[in-house]
Each structure stands twice: as structure tokens, then as C-alpha cells.
Amino acid sequence: MSESLSAPPLSAGAAAFINQSPFKLLINGEWRPAAAGETFPTVNPSDGRHLADLACAGAADVDRAVAAARAALEGPWGQMTPAARESLLRRLGDLILAHADELAELESLDNGKPIHHTRRIDAPVAAGRAYYAAGWPTKLAGETVPVSIPNQFVYTRREPIGVVGIIIPWNYPLIHTMQKLGPALAAGNTVVFKPAESASLPVLRIGELVQEAGFPPGVVNILTGYGADAGAALAAHDSVDKIAFTGSVHTGRKIIQASTGNMKKISLELGNKGANIVFADADLEAAAAGAFKAAFGNTGQSCVAGARLYVQQPVYQEIMERVTAMTGNITVGHALNAETNLGPIVNEPQLDMILGYIRRGQEEGAELITGGERLNSGAYAAGFYLPPTIFTAAADTDTISREEIFGPVVAIYPFATEAEVIRRANDTSFGLAAGVWTENAGRAHRVSAALRTGVVWVNSYDFFDAAAPFGGMKGSGYGRDNGRAAIEALTELKTVWIATKE
């Protein structure tokens, strides 16, 4: 393992944006302080330094934002043609691309993701989500229905749900923003958006670009603040018609409970404990590299992280040694350093929680092969760094095998047969994503069908596309992001009966 702790200066655009601190809330096309006047800090996880102060929204701000969204829905936005909505979304995509480097820097500063990742993936993918959504407004059509009742002409309409509350986590703020905002706007809804308090800066910058693109006031409202305050008020608000949420199972349950007041619709993308399965007939070089990426990509702070690596017994030792050896070649360091490929944990409480899981794993008898301790010497001491951590000899009932850790921690388990590994992989309360590595086409299809997850990657891992639905089963939630499924879930289906008899 090597280090890359130096960082280049910020670009002029990113520096100018940071200098706007303290940041305000976007409500009805204007940037306003929180009604209570309160702010909260955001910290750079790479060096522990204060980055900026953000307005801390409360229930009064949620009321203002929801009222603005409702007025826009019933006003100019609700009267806008599909082609005009398409044009605005395309303009937003153009602006995201034009400011991609700046947006990438802001995300890396805020949540510690390596700059090579945010530049190569997050910022351009966010623009791509806007372009994909832009194609939908003119394609949202109903159908005529061949009913068996004479003298009746029946057709369906797809109409906006209304005011949509969007709440996202901190690990992919640019992608999550456009993955949820784009379809909501394409379907004609208005939005009240609450980003995670640990990664709000890139979302606020997108808010500025929304204004620059020409969206009418109130169509997109952005509230920074804490989940227990702004998030809870948004989830319970009687004038919000849907909540689209990505985050923890604990918060997802609270949103379900809060939704009962007005029976609002919900889509939830929650936790996971991804099983990544390597069969003995796999391409072992590709499987080992894929397993490493699945476990440690984005420092393991991913809802689809391959945190349970199952390896068939004949190749178990080889895969374990290959993956372990790769940890020696990784560069841990400041997110803005181009050489870094493992950045810091997003904040100190998250790091402490991960370290608690590691201690629990050791106490319950799992064998720690590498990593497991905070990097706190020299320049590392200021940030929130943890090296790749690998366990073996963990039981399927151990805490580290059952609960989502959301950090660079993977446990490797041997298995004997296909039937055994399917049973063990499915023995979890989660069901978001899994991976399968095999050169046997029949096995690939059998195992993919048997795994109780919303997504299965075969001989790859962690690929997404705006057209491919993404979401989970069981405790990983319900509803889908991306594709037609996401767009249609943001509309109401109305059936119209026209009597045609003279």
C-alpha cells in the first residue's frame, strides 16, 4: 500500500463556489437562509478541515418548499409542453458536462471519493442521466383499451404524481441526484430535494445549474439539513405525493411509517450485503480483480459492495491470495490527488462505526488477514482513513456476515456446491445486488435466476446504465431507479371512459 496525501489547489470554479459559504436553501427560485437562521458545518474527510457552512432546514422550510413546488405544479410547469421539458433537461445535461470538473472536485472534497472516479464516472454519468430523462417527456403515452362493453371508448393517460420529495445519501451525490431528479422532472412533477448533510455541496451546485438552465421557480427546491428534522418533515408532509429515498433500512422504515398520513407513494433503495460468488470454472484473474473492485470500490461505501465473497473450495486459496496481494498495490490518500484509488471514509462517526464492526468480527472468531486499523500516522492523522480489510473464517451467523458495514471490509468464505452457495447467499434479509463468476453458461443462468436480488452481474460487477432498472428485493426496498420502470413509477395512470352512443 502506498500513500498520496498531497493535493493540487482547487480550480477557480470550485474555489469560487466554496467561497459562497454559508450556503442557503433553494426555495421558489431564490436562495434563502433557513427560517430559524441555523447552519451546520461540512468537513473535508481527506484532511479533517472545515469546508463550508450550510443552512439547516427545519419543518418551516419544508412547508415553504412544498408550497412553492405545489404552486409551480399548478402554474407554469404544469402547463409546459413535453417538448419544452425535454429542452430544459437537455440544457441541464449540457451545463453539468460544461462544469463536470468543478462538480467532480466538489464531490471529492465533500465525501472523499477519489478525483479520478468523480471525473471519469460521477460527473459525466450525472449528465448522462439528464440526457436520458430528456428523452422521456414526449414518450409518456397512454393506450386505448379494447373493453367488451358496447359504445364505450376507453383510454389511459399518464399524469404527474405531483410534488415528489427526494432524499439521497452521501456516497454518490451527483449520480443519485440526477438518477432521481431527471425522471421526476421528465414525468412533469415538481421536487423538494434533501441531500445528505455529509455531501450537499455538489447538489447545491446542480441547483444553481437548474436555475441557469431556465427551470421555472419552485420546480426544484433544495433543502440542506439533518434527516431527523428536514428529512422527517418532508416524509410526513401531507402535501407531498411521493417520497423517493435511497439510504439505510432504519430510515426507510421511518419513511414508511411517516407516509401513512396521506398514503403517499414511496420508492426505497435500502441496504445490502452483496454476495459475490466465484466458481472454480471462472476466469480466476478476472474474478479476483472483479472481487477486489466489488469490495473496495469507493472505499466500500457502496450499496452494492460485494462484501461477502464466496469462493468454491478448489480455488479458494488462490482467490484469497490474489485479492489479498492486491491490497499491497493500492494507493490510499487525499481524494483530490490523481494517484489515489482508495480515499477516506466520509466522516469520523462512520469510520468509528466500521472499526466497531471490525472489532466485533475479531471477537466473534473471524480471522483478520489484512487491514483493520485506522491509518493515523503523519498526514493520515488528520483525515478518516482505513486500509482494505479482509476477513476469513467468518461464520455465516457472525455480525460481519449479516449486517451492512459500508466500508472497505470483505469476508471470504469457501463453499462446495452450487446448491450450497445459493442457499447461503440468499440467507440474508437483504436482496439488492450480487455477482456470479463462471465460464459455464448454464450455471450463470441457473444461479442468476435462483439469487433473490434485484440485480445480478455475471463475470462483471457494479455496472449501471440509465436504461437498466436498478433496485432491490426483501429488506433492500422496493421500486426501481433507471429505465422505463422509474419513469412510470413517477406517474399516475388514469383511465378515461367516453360514451359514444348517439
TORMAR-857392 format. One record per residue (C-alpha): residue number from 0; x, y, z. Coordinates in nm, 3 decimals. Layout:
BEGIN
[rec NUM; [X; Y; Z]],
...
This chain:
BEGIN
[rec 0; [0.000; 0.000; 0.000]],
[rec 1; [0.128; 0.345; -0.090]],
[rec 2; [0.013; 0.692; 0.006]],
[rec 3; [-0.080; 1.006; -0.189]],
[rec 4; [-0.155; 1.274; 0.064]],
[rec 5; [-0.068; 1.589; -0.127]],
[rec 6; [-0.344; 1.761; -0.323]],
[rec 7; [-0.343; 2.021; -0.601]],
[rec 8; [-0.516; 2.356; -0.549]],
[rec 9; [-0.882; 2.380; -0.633]],
[rec 10; [-0.993; 2.501; -0.971]],
[rec 11; [-1.114; 2.860; -0.987]],
[rec 12; [-1.475; 2.746; -1.027]],
[rec 13; [-1.472; 2.511; -0.727]],
[rec 14; [-1.289; 2.765; -0.511]],
[rec 15; [-1.536; 3.039; -0.602]],
[rec 16; [-1.826; 2.813; -0.517]],
[rec 17; [-1.681; 2.715; -0.177]],
[rec 18; [-1.627; 3.082; -0.100]],
[rec 19; [-2.005; 3.137; -0.111]],
[rec 20; [-2.027; 2.979; 0.235]],
[rec 21; [-2.251; 2.998; 0.430]],
[rec 22; [-2.480; 2.833; 0.175]],
[rec 23; [-2.856; 2.889; 0.162]],
[rec 24; [-3.165; 2.689; 0.069]],
[rec 25; [-3.315; 2.695; -0.279]],
[rec 26; [-3.687; 2.768; -0.239]],
[rec 27; [-3.911; 2.900; -0.515]],
[rec 28; [-3.617; 3.004; -0.731]],
[rec 29; [-3.444; 3.204; -0.456]],
[rec 30; [-3.153; 3.124; -0.224]],
[rec 31; [-3.274; 3.187; 0.130]],
[rec 32; [-3.137; 3.125; 0.480]],
[rec 33; [-3.315; 2.870; 0.695]],
[rec 34; [-3.621; 3.010; 0.870]],
[rec 35; [-3.456; 2.953; 1.209]],
[rec 36; [-3.129; 3.106; 1.087]],
[rec 37; [-2.932; 2.795; 1.182]],
[rec 38; [-2.634; 2.648; 0.992]],
[rec 39; [-2.418; 2.338; 1.023]],
[rec 40; [-2.063; 2.261; 0.906]],
[rec 41; [-1.938; 2.020; 0.644]],
[rec 42; [-1.587; 1.876; 0.675]],
[rec 43; [-1.332; 1.756; 0.421]],
[rec 44; [-1.275; 1.388; 0.509]],
[rec 45; [-0.933; 1.388; 0.341]],
[rec 46; [-0.781; 1.626; 0.595]],
[rec 47; [-1.047; 1.685; 0.861]],
[rec 48; [-1.068; 2.054; 0.783]],
[rec 49; [-1.381; 2.267; 0.780]],
[rec 50; [-1.511; 2.310; 0.425]],
[rec 51; [-1.821; 2.527; 0.449]],
[rec 52; [-2.136; 2.604; 0.645]],
[rec 53; [-2.480; 2.510; 0.515]],
[rec 54; [-2.829; 2.628; 0.603]],
[rec 55; [-3.000; 2.388; 0.840]],
[rec 56; [-3.358; 2.344; 0.718]],
[rec 57; [-3.644; 2.262; 0.952]],
[rec 58; [-4.016; 2.198; 0.926]],
[rec 59; [-4.095; 2.562; 0.839]],
[rec 60; [-3.856; 2.546; 0.543]],
[rec 61; [-4.014; 2.221; 0.427]],
[rec 62; [-4.353; 2.391; 0.436]],
[rec 63; [-4.223; 2.680; 0.223]],
[rec 64; [-4.055; 2.449; -0.028]],
[rec 65; [-4.358; 2.219; -0.064]],
[rec 66; [-4.587; 2.518; -0.113]],
[rec 67; [-4.354; 2.652; -0.384]],
[rec 68; [-4.346; 2.312; -0.555]],
[rec 69; [-4.726; 2.287; -0.545]],
[rec 70; [-4.766; 2.636; -0.692]],
[rec 71; [-4.522; 2.559; -0.974]],
[rec 72; [-4.705; 2.234; -1.048]],
[rec 73; [-5.036; 2.417; -1.078]],
[rec 74; [-4.876; 2.706; -1.266]],
[rec 75; [-4.621; 2.740; -1.546]],
[rec 76; [-4.456; 2.398; -1.506]],
[rec 77; [-4.785; 2.212; -1.518]],
[rec 78; [-4.873; 2.393; -1.841]],
[rec 79; [-4.539; 2.335; -2.010]],
[rec 80; [-4.533; 2.111; -2.317]],
[rec 81; [-4.342; 1.781; -2.315]],
[rec 82; [-4.101; 1.918; -2.575]],
[rec 83; [-4.025; 2.218; -2.354]],
[rec 84; [-3.948; 1.991; -2.056]],
[rec 85; [-3.720; 1.789; -2.281]],
[rec 86; [-3.534; 2.104; -2.387]],
[rec 87; [-3.477; 2.213; -2.028]],
[rec 88; [-3.344; 1.870; -1.926]],
[rec 89; [-3.107; 1.866; -2.222]],
[rec 90; [-2.987; 2.213; -2.127]],
[rec 91; [-2.925; 2.091; -1.772]],
[rec 92; [-2.724; 1.797; -1.906]],
[rec 93; [-2.515; 2.037; -2.117]],
[rec 94; [-2.444; 2.254; -1.813]],
[rec 95; [-2.344; 1.955; -1.599]],
[rec 96; [-2.098; 1.848; -1.868]],
[rec 97; [-1.965; 2.201; -1.905]],
[rec 98; [-1.897; 2.216; -1.529]],
[rec 99; [-1.800; 1.849; -1.489]],
[rec 100; [-1.452; 1.911; -1.349]],
[rec 101; [-1.584; 2.157; -1.092]],
[rec 102; [-1.864; 1.920; -0.988]],
[rec 103; [-1.616; 1.633; -0.959]],
[rec 104; [-1.394; 1.841; -0.730]],
[rec 105; [-1.687; 1.936; -0.509]],
[rec 106; [-1.793; 1.574; -0.467]],
[rec 107; [-1.439; 1.459; -0.392]],
[rec 108; [-1.396; 1.739; -0.139]],
[rec 109; [-1.725; 1.664; 0.032]],
[rec 110; [-1.732; 1.284; 0.056]],
[rec 111; [-1.372; 1.176; -0.009]],
[rec 112; [-1.423; 0.989; -0.335]],
[rec 113; [-1.102; 0.985; -0.545]],
[rec 114; [-1.097; 1.255; -0.809]],
[rec 115; [-1.018; 1.011; -1.090]],
[rec 116; [-1.352; 0.843; -1.012]],
[rec 117; [-1.563; 1.158; -0.988]],
[rec 118; [-1.412; 1.299; -1.309]],
[rec 119; [-1.433; 0.978; -1.510]],
[rec 120; [-1.762; 0.842; -1.378]],
[rec 121; [-1.976; 1.052; -1.145]],
[rec 122; [-1.991; 1.387; -1.325]],
[rec 123; [-2.035; 1.251; -1.681]],
[rec 124; [-2.283; 0.987; -1.562]],
[rec 125; [-2.488; 1.261; -1.393]],
[rec 126; [-2.503; 1.446; -1.725]],
[rec 127; [-2.599; 1.122; -1.898]],
[rec 128; [-2.889; 1.074; -1.657]],
[rec 129; [-3.018; 1.419; -1.754]],
[rec 130; [-2.992; 1.337; -2.124]],
[rec 131; [-3.167; 1.002; -2.077]],
[rec 132; [-3.450; 1.165; -1.882]],
[rec 133; [-3.481; 1.431; -2.152]],
[rec 134; [-3.590; 1.165; -2.399]],
[rec 135; [-3.896; 1.069; -2.196]],
[rec 136; [-4.139; 1.365; -2.181]],
[rec 137; [-4.253; 1.313; -2.541]],
[rec 138; [-4.276; 0.934; -2.497]],
[rec 139; [-4.504; 0.914; -2.193]],
[rec 140; [-4.814; 0.786; -2.366]],
[rec 141; [-5.127; 0.605; -2.257]],
[rec 142; [-5.312; 0.346; -2.465]],
[rec 143; [-5.656; 0.264; -2.593]],
[rec 144; [-5.820; -0.026; -2.411]],
[rec 145; [-6.036; -0.282; -2.602]],
[rec 146; [-6.316; -0.312; -2.345]],
[rec 147; [-6.606; -0.553; -2.404]],
[rec 148; [-6.880; -0.304; -2.325]],
[rec 149; [-7.055; -0.160; -2.632]],
[rec 150; [-7.047; 0.210; -2.711]],
[rec 151; [-6.757; 0.290; -2.485]],
[rec 152; [-6.420; 0.433; -2.593]],
[rec 153; [-6.161; 0.380; -2.318]],
[rec 154; [-5.811; 0.516; -2.299]],
[rec 155; [-5.542; 0.575; -2.036]],
[rec 156; [-5.333; 0.881; -1.953]],
[rec 157; [-5.005; 0.907; -1.767]],
[rec 158; [-5.007; 1.214; -1.547]],
[rec 159; [-4.753; 1.351; -1.296]],
[rec 160; [-4.784; 1.222; -0.942]],
[rec 161; [-4.741; 1.577; -0.813]],
[rec 162; [-4.490; 1.701; -0.556]],
[rec 163; [-4.207; 1.450; -0.512]],
[rec 164; [-3.976; 1.453; -0.210]],
[rec 165; [-3.631; 1.314; -0.289]],
[rec 166; [-3.384; 1.213; -0.017]],
[rec 167; [-3.040; 1.078; -0.110]],
[rec 168; [-2.728; 0.951; 0.072]],
[rec 169; [-2.372; 1.084; 0.062]],
[rec 170; [-2.187; 0.820; -0.138]],
[rec 171; [-2.291; 0.915; -0.495]],
[rec 172; [-2.446; 1.263; -0.470]],
[rec 173; [-2.405; 1.363; -0.836]],
[rec 174; [-2.532; 1.035; -0.979]],
[rec 175; [-2.808; 0.991; -0.722]],
[rec 176; [-2.927; 1.346; -0.777]],
[rec 177; [-2.979; 1.311; -1.150]],
[rec 178; [-3.089; 0.947; -1.125]],
[rec 179; [-3.391; 1.062; -0.923]],
[rec 180; [-3.434; 1.426; -1.026]],
[rec 181; [-3.424; 1.361; -1.402]],
[rec 182; [-3.712; 1.111; -1.417]],
[rec 183; [-3.921; 1.313; -1.172]],
[rec 184; [-3.894; 1.622; -1.393]],
[rec 185; [-3.937; 1.426; -1.715]],
[rec 186; [-4.271; 1.297; -1.586]],
[rec 187; [-4.385; 1.653; -1.510]],
[rec 188; [-4.351; 1.650; -1.131]],
[rec 189; [-4.206; 1.921; -0.908]],
[rec 190; [-3.945; 1.836; -0.648]],
[rec 191; [-3.833; 1.910; -0.294]],
[rec 192; [-3.482; 1.765; -0.268]],
[rec 193; [-3.289; 1.687; 0.051]],
[rec 194; [-2.927; 1.583; 0.002]],
[rec 195; [-2.723; 1.410; 0.271]],
[rec 196; [-2.572; 1.651; 0.521]],
[rec 197; [-2.227; 1.499; 0.459]],
[rec 198; [-2.233; 1.564; 0.083]],
[rec 199; [-2.454; 1.858; -0.005]],
[rec 200; [-2.213; 2.081; -0.196]],
[rec 201; [-2.236; 1.917; -0.542]],
[rec 202; [-2.616; 1.907; -0.512]],
[rec 203; [-2.627; 2.278; -0.432]],
[rec 204; [-2.413; 2.346; -0.738]],
[rec 205; [-2.658; 2.145; -0.951]],
[rec 206; [-2.929; 2.366; -0.801]],
[rec 207; [-2.751; 2.668; -0.948]],
[rec 208; [-2.731; 2.493; -1.284]],
[rec 209; [-3.105; 2.416; -1.268]],
[rec 210; [-3.164; 2.789; -1.237]],
[rec 211; [-2.921; 2.866; -1.519]],
[rec 212; [-3.095; 2.611; -1.742]],
[rec 213; [-3.419; 2.807; -1.706]],
[rec 214; [-3.647; 2.584; -1.499]],
[rec 215; [-3.936; 2.790; -1.357]],
[rec 216; [-3.915; 2.890; -0.988]],
[rec 217; [-4.041; 2.624; -0.749]],
[rec 218; [-3.992; 2.330; -0.984]],
[rec 219; [-3.675; 2.223; -0.799]],
[rec 220; [-3.629; 2.317; -0.433]],
[rec 221; [-3.320; 2.207; -0.236]],
[rec 222; [-3.311; 2.184; 0.143]],
[rec 223; [-2.988; 2.105; 0.324]],
[rec 224; [-3.015; 1.984; 0.680]],
[rec 225; [-3.045; 1.681; 0.902]],
[rec 226; [-3.261; 1.380; 0.832]],
[rec 227; [-3.425; 1.390; 1.173]],
[rec 228; [-3.551; 1.741; 1.102]],
[rec 229; [-3.587; 1.829; 0.733]],
[rec 230; [-3.600; 1.470; 0.612]],
[rec 231; [-3.863; 1.364; 0.864]],
[rec 232; [-4.079; 1.671; 0.795]],
[rec 233; [-4.061; 1.607; 0.421]],
[rec 234; [-4.152; 1.238; 0.459]],
[rec 235; [-4.456; 1.321; 0.674]],
[rec 236; [-4.580; 1.624; 0.480]],
[rec 237; [-4.942; 1.589; 0.371]],
[rec 238; [-4.888; 1.786; 0.051]],
[rec 239; [-4.606; 1.562; -0.072]],
[rec 240; [-4.735; 1.295; -0.310]],
[rec 241; [-4.432; 1.066; -0.325]],
[rec 242; [-4.101; 1.008; -0.149]],
[rec 243; [-3.809; 0.864; -0.347]],
[rec 244; [-3.542; 0.757; -0.098]],
[rec 245; [-3.201; 0.593; -0.106]],
[rec 246; [-3.039; 0.520; 0.230]],
[rec 247; [-3.048; 0.298; 0.535]],
[rec 248; [-3.306; 0.037; 0.628]],
[rec 249; [-3.363; 0.215; 0.958]],
[rec 250; [-3.455; 0.542; 0.786]],
[rec 251; [-3.655; 0.356; 0.521]],
[rec 252; [-3.880; 0.211; 0.791]],
[rec 253; [-3.936; 0.558; 0.936]],
[rec 254; [-4.036; 0.688; 0.592]],
[rec 255; [-4.288; 0.407; 0.552]],
[rec 256; [-4.441; 0.497; 0.888]],
[rec 257; [-4.447; 0.869; 0.803]],
[rec 258; [-4.614; 0.805; 0.469]],
[rec 259; [-4.935; 0.674; 0.620]],
[rec 260; [-5.072; 1.021; 0.696]],
[rec 261; [-5.171; 1.090; 0.335]],
[rec 262; [-5.092; 0.746; 0.189]],
[rec 263; [-4.812; 0.893; -0.023]],
[rec 264; [-4.633; 0.667; -0.267]],
[rec 265; [-4.280; 0.553; -0.182]],
[rec 266; [-3.981; 0.405; -0.359]],
[rec 267; [-3.699; 0.279; -0.139]],
[rec 268; [-3.347; 0.167; -0.225]],
[rec 269; [-3.203; 0.047; 0.103]],
[rec 270; [-2.917; -0.166; 0.234]],
[rec 271; [-2.744; -0.473; 0.103]],
[rec 272; [-2.497; -0.743; 0.197]],
[rec 273; [-2.387; -0.835; -0.151]],
[rec 274; [-2.283; -1.193; -0.226]],
[rec 275; [-2.012; -1.221; -0.491]],
[rec 276; [-1.972; -1.585; -0.596]],
[rec 277; [-1.663; -1.727; -0.767]],
[rec 278; [-1.694; -2.080; -0.910]],
[rec 279; [-1.391; -2.297; -0.979]],
[rec 280; [-1.452; -2.275; -1.356]],
[rec 281; [-1.426; -1.894; -1.358]],
[rec 282; [-1.154; -1.686; -1.522]],
[rec 283; [-0.963; -1.651; -1.195]],
[rec 284; [-0.763; -1.344; -1.294]],
[rec 285; [-1.079; -1.156; -1.393]],
[rec 286; [-1.270; -1.286; -1.091]],
[rec 287; [-1.003; -1.177; -0.842]],
[rec 288; [-0.980; -0.829; -0.994]],
[rec 289; [-1.359; -0.805; -1.003]],
[rec 290; [-1.389; -0.920; -0.642]],
[rec 291; [-1.136; -0.659; -0.530]],
[rec 292; [-1.324; -0.383; -0.714]],
[rec 293; [-1.658; -0.507; -0.580]],
[rec 294; [-1.535; -0.498; -0.221]],
[rec 295; [-1.321; -0.185; -0.218]],
[rec 296; [-1.457; 0.041; -0.492]],
[rec 297; [-1.549; 0.382; -0.344]],
[rec 298; [-1.375; 0.265; -0.026]],
[rec 299; [-1.650; 0.006; 0.019]],
[rec 300; [-1.905; 0.285; 0.067]],
[rec 301; [-2.146; 0.144; -0.188]],
[rec 302; [-2.489; -0.010; -0.152]],
[rec 303; [-2.388; -0.288; -0.393]],
[rec 304; [-2.046; -0.364; -0.239]],
[rec 305; [-1.952; -0.730; -0.276]],
[rec 306; [-1.895; -0.766; 0.097]],
[rec 307; [-1.948; -1.144; 0.109]],
[rec 308; [-1.704; -1.316; -0.125]],
[rec 309; [-1.791; -1.685; -0.171]],
[rec 310; [-1.520; -1.891; -0.345]],
[rec 311; [-1.551; -2.256; -0.445]],
[rec 312; [-1.309; -2.472; -0.247]],
[rec 313; [-1.070; -2.582; -0.529]],
[rec 314; [-0.979; -2.217; -0.600]],
[rec 315; [-1.043; -2.064; -0.258]],
[rec 316; [-0.678; -2.030; -0.158]],
[rec 317; [-0.576; -1.883; -0.493]],
[rec 318; [-0.851; -1.621; -0.498]],
[rec 319; [-0.788; -1.530; -0.135]],
[rec 320; [-0.416; -1.484; -0.203]],
[rec 321; [-0.475; -1.286; -0.523]],
[rec 322; [-0.723; -1.047; -0.358]],
[rec 323; [-0.501; -1.004; -0.052]],
[rec 324; [-0.197; -0.930; -0.268]],
[rec 325; [-0.387; -0.655; -0.448]],
[rec 326; [-0.420; -0.460; -0.123]],
[rec 327; [-0.043; -0.405; -0.134]],
[rec 328; [-0.069; -0.223; -0.465]],
[rec 329; [-0.342; 0.020; -0.369]],
[rec 330; [-0.278; 0.390; -0.308]],
[rec 331; [-0.459; 0.541; -0.011]],
[rec 332; [-0.475; 0.916; 0.016]],
[rec 333; [-0.630; 1.257; -0.038]],
[rec 334; [-0.933; 1.246; -0.264]],
[rec 335; [-0.804; 1.526; -0.488]],
[rec 336; [-0.473; 1.351; -0.559]],
[rec 337; [-0.490; 1.190; -0.903]],
[rec 338; [-0.285; 0.892; -0.779]],
[rec 339; [-0.533; 0.799; -0.504]],
[rec 340; [-0.754; 0.498; -0.565]],
[rec 341; [-0.878; 0.449; -0.206]],
[rec 342; [-0.996; 0.770; -0.044]],
[rec 343; [-1.104; 0.840; 0.314]],
[rec 344; [-1.421; 0.733; 0.490]],
[rec 345; [-1.684; 1.007; 0.463]],
[rec 346; [-1.664; 1.120; 0.828]],
[rec 347; [-1.534; 1.019; 1.168]],
[rec 348; [-1.857; 0.870; 1.308]],
[rec 349; [-1.880; 0.644; 1.002]],
[rec 350; [-1.517; 0.541; 1.047]],
[rec 351; [-1.577; 0.464; 1.415]],
[rec 352; [-1.878; 0.250; 1.324]],
[rec 353; [-1.673; 0.049; 1.073]],
[rec 354; [-1.395; -0.002; 1.328]],
[rec 355; [-1.659; -0.127; 1.570]],
[rec 356; [-1.767; -0.391; 1.318]],
[rec 357; [-1.406; -0.497; 1.270]],
[rec 358; [-1.359; -0.542; 1.645]],
[rec 359; [-1.685; -0.737; 1.659]],
[rec 360; [-1.565; -0.964; 1.380]],
[rec 361; [-1.248; -1.046; 1.571]],
[rec 362; [-1.439; -1.101; 1.895]],
[rec 363; [-1.673; -1.346; 1.722]],
[rec 364; [-1.383; -1.552; 1.588]],
[rec 365; [-1.322; -1.433; 1.231]],
[rec 366; [-0.958; -1.413; 1.124]],
[rec 367; [-0.830; -1.070; 1.022]],
[rec 368; [-0.594; -1.121; 0.726]],
[rec 369; [-0.503; -0.761; 0.645]],
[rec 370; [-0.603; -0.405; 0.737]],
[rec 371; [-0.845; -0.344; 1.021]],
[rec 372; [-0.681; -0.044; 1.187]],
[rec 373; [-0.722; 0.328; 1.124]],
[rec 374; [-0.434; 0.496; 0.942]],
[rec 375; [-0.343; 0.771; 1.185]],
[rec 376; [0.027; 0.842; 1.146]],
[rec 377; [0.169; 1.155; 0.987]],
[rec 378; [-0.062; 1.329; 0.744]],
[rec 379; [-0.312; 1.044; 0.770]],
[rec 380; [-0.393; 1.151; 1.127]],
[rec 381; [-0.598; 1.449; 1.009]],
[rec 382; [-0.828; 1.251; 0.779]],
[rec 383; [-1.050; 0.946; 0.816]],
[rec 384; [-0.852; 0.667; 0.654]],
[rec 385; [-0.890; 0.290; 0.670]],
[rec 386; [-0.698; 0.043; 0.450]],
[rec 387; [-0.860; -0.252; 0.271]],
[rec 388; [-0.964; -0.503; 0.535]],
[rec 389; [-1.007; -0.876; 0.470]],
[rec 390; [-1.150; -1.143; 0.699]],
[rec 391; [-1.154; -1.519; 0.661]],
[rec 392; [-1.302; -1.791; 0.885]],
[rec 393; [-1.617; -1.587; 0.949]],
[rec 394; [-1.933; -1.783; 1.020]],
[rec 395; [-2.246; -1.704; 0.822]],
[rec 396; [-2.409; -1.608; 1.153]],
[rec 397; [-2.139; -1.358; 1.254]],
[rec 398; [-2.231; -0.992; 1.270]],
[rec 399; [-1.988; -0.902; 0.992]],
[rec 400; [-2.166; -1.159; 0.773]],
[rec 401; [-2.515; -1.031; 0.850]],
[rec 402; [-2.504; -0.652; 0.876]],
[rec 403; [-2.409; -0.391; 0.618]],
[rec 404; [-2.075; -0.235; 0.719]],
[rec 405; [-2.048; 0.025; 0.441]],
[rec 406; [-1.672; 0.040; 0.443]],
[rec 407; [-1.365; -0.132; 0.292]],
[rec 408; [-1.428; -0.466; 0.463]],
[rec 409; [-1.482; -0.803; 0.294]],
[rec 410; [-1.513; -1.156; 0.433]],
[rec 411; [-1.411; -1.452; 0.215]],
[rec 412; [-1.597; -1.782; 0.257]],
[rec 413; [-1.531; -2.124; 0.099]],
[rec 414; [-1.817; -2.329; -0.045]],
[rec 415; [-1.850; -2.673; -0.204]],
[rec 416; [-2.156; -2.691; -0.429]],
[rec 417; [-2.382; -2.467; -0.634]],
[rec 418; [-2.684; -2.553; -0.422]],
[rec 419; [-2.495; -2.471; -0.103]],
[rec 420; [-2.378; -2.129; -0.215]],
[rec 421; [-2.723; -2.031; -0.344]],
[rec 422; [-2.871; -2.117; -0.006]],
[rec 423; [-2.603; -1.924; 0.183]],
[rec 424; [-2.610; -1.624; -0.049]],
[rec 425; [-2.989; -1.596; -0.008]],
[rec 426; [-2.971; -1.635; 0.370]],
[rec 427; [-2.988; -1.262; 0.435]],
[rec 428; [-3.253; -1.001; 0.499]],
[rec 429; [-3.119; -0.802; 0.203]],
[rec 430; [-3.164; -0.850; -0.171]],
[rec 431; [-3.018; -0.566; -0.373]],
[rec 432; [-2.730; -0.698; -0.584]],
[rec 433; [-2.499; -0.996; -0.629]],
[rec 434; [-2.226; -1.123; -0.860]],
[rec 435; [-2.151; -1.458; -1.025]],
[rec 436; [-1.822; -1.561; -1.185]],
[rec 437; [-1.831; -1.871; -1.406]],
[rec 438; [-1.748; -1.979; -1.761]],
[rec 439; [-2.044; -2.220; -1.762]],
[rec 440; [-2.337; -2.051; -1.940]],
[rec 441; [-2.596; -2.286; -1.793]],
[rec 442; [-2.469; -2.223; -1.441]],
[rec 443; [-2.472; -1.849; -1.499]],
[rec 444; [-2.841; -1.858; -1.587]],
[rec 445; [-2.935; -2.105; -1.311]],
[rec 446; [-2.764; -1.913; -1.034]],
[rec 447; [-2.881; -1.573; -1.157]],
[rec 448; [-3.239; -1.698; -1.151]],
[rec 449; [-3.201; -1.851; -0.805]],
[rec 450; [-3.048; -1.548; -0.632]],
[rec 451; [-3.308; -1.334; -0.454]],
[rec 452; [-3.166; -0.998; -0.557]],
[rec 453; [-3.283; -0.717; -0.782]],
[rec 454; [-2.958; -0.712; -0.983]],
[rec 455; [-2.712; -0.989; -1.074]],
[rec 456; [-2.384; -0.925; -1.256]],
[rec 457; [-2.225; -1.223; -1.432]],
[rec 458; [-1.847; -1.206; -1.494]],
[rec 459; [-1.853; -0.836; -1.406]],
[rec 460; [-1.960; -0.622; -1.113]],
[rec 461; [-2.101; -0.278; -1.037]],
[rec 462; [-2.219; -0.174; -1.384]],
[rec 463; [-2.513; 0.063; -1.428]],
[rec 464; [-2.692; 0.226; -1.717]],
[rec 465; [-2.971; 0.483; -1.727]],
[rec 466; [-3.187; 0.238; -1.926]],
[rec 467; [-3.138; -0.064; -1.695]],
[rec 468; [-3.370; -0.084; -1.392]],
[rec 469; [-3.198; -0.092; -1.052]],
[rec 470; [-3.349; -0.176; -0.714]],
[rec 471; [-3.390; -0.446; -0.455]],
[rec 472; [-3.600; -0.720; -0.302]],
[rec 473; [-3.672; -0.810; 0.061]],
[rec 474; [-3.518; -0.565; 0.310]],
[rec 475; [-3.340; -0.381; 0.031]],
[rec 476; [-3.661; -0.197; -0.051]],
[rec 477; [-3.900; -0.168; -0.342]],
[rec 478; [-3.938; 0.036; -0.656]],
[rec 479; [-3.674; 0.088; -0.923]],
[rec 480; [-3.439; 0.361; -1.036]],
[rec 481; [-3.347; 0.394; -1.404]],
[rec 482; [-3.529; 0.283; -1.715]],
[rec 483; [-3.898; 0.285; -1.800]],
[rec 484; [-3.983; 0.144; -1.457]],
[rec 485; [-3.854; 0.456; -1.282]],
[rec 486; [-4.035; 0.694; -1.516]],
[rec 487; [-4.369; 0.513; -1.492]],
[rec 488; [-4.344; 0.497; -1.112]],
[rec 489; [-4.337; 0.877; -1.114]],
[rec 490; [-4.674; 0.900; -1.292]],
[rec 491; [-5.035; 0.825; -1.208]],
[rec 492; [-5.225; 0.607; -1.454]],
[rec 493; [-5.571; 0.746; -1.525]],
[rec 494; [-5.842; 0.556; -1.715]],
[rec 495; [-6.097; 0.760; -1.913]],
[rec 496; [-6.432; 0.618; -2.036]],
[rec 497; [-6.613; 0.802; -2.316]],
[rec 498; [-6.969; 0.702; -2.401]],
[rec 499; [-7.005; 0.702; -2.782]],
[rec 500; [-7.371; 0.604; -2.827]],
[rec 501; [-7.588; 0.864; -3.003]],
